[in-house]
Amino acid sequence: MTGRGRSGRGSGRGGRGSVTRTRAVKTGLNKELEGNIFDLGERSSADLMLNMQIKIAQYIGSMCGGDIMGELETKKEFVTPPTEYPLTALARKTDYENMVRAQQTKTLASLRRKEDRIKTQIGTTDPLDVDEIDKLEDQLSEIENKILRADYDLNNDVELPLTEEEKGEWRQSQKAHSERVTKHLLNQQKAFAIIIGQCTQRLQDKLHDDPQRDKINKNQKPLELYTLIEKVVMKQTGDEYPPHNLVENL
């Protein structure tokens, strides 16, 4: 009887000891990133944030391409490279610019000489000859306006004339550039939404409390959101939410 009693008690304890408890895995809104979230108030929050940024860059890059992926990985906003003239036009661009600059310089020098001559004439004209002085001053004003225009042209880019074929190629390049810019803006908004969706509710609450939140939400720039998340996460410590952490651990 004693043996059976011990055996029974041992079996009972063994039964109770075999009960296992599993901790619920936190998830965000995106199923493909399940289990990868931004959180705060945990000792591992900082490491979790860095790992999550890598995951998001890879995930968004697989969907939207390298421009947004590179931006998220390097933490530098991507700027679409400017369009360039067709190769045939670029081949003659330098010679054409040199010619135009030489013409502009000669024109400006000629205008300044005329300006000096008219000023001299005004200075030597009889002050009582009002009509002649008015005429000379009108000529001077016209020359001075031309000088201003010549100065302006000399300090601005030279527009290279294109052939009809080059114009068609240039229009295609500009269209492609515009589409790439638009696409990247849309991808930034997608990335912004995904990042927010992978933030726990308590982190989102803290983000909303920040005075920069409205501006960042309006701009929809993922790197600005990352900066805010990093600021909030790094500011928090594990003992700021003891009741919450206790419930989670239980």
ABEGO torsion letter per residue (X at the ends): XAAAAAAAAAAAAAAAAABBBBBBBBBBABAAABGBBBBBGBAAAAAAAAAAAAAAAAAAAAAAEAAAAAAAAAGBBBBBBBBBBBAAAAAAAAAAAAAAAAAAAAAAAAAAAAAAAAAAAAAABBAABAAAAAAAAAAAAAAAAAAAAAAAAAABBBBBBBBAAAAAAAAAAAAAAAAAAAAAAAAAAAAAAAAAAABBAAAAAAAAABAAAAAAAAAGBAAAAAAAAAAAAAABBAAABAAAAAAAAX
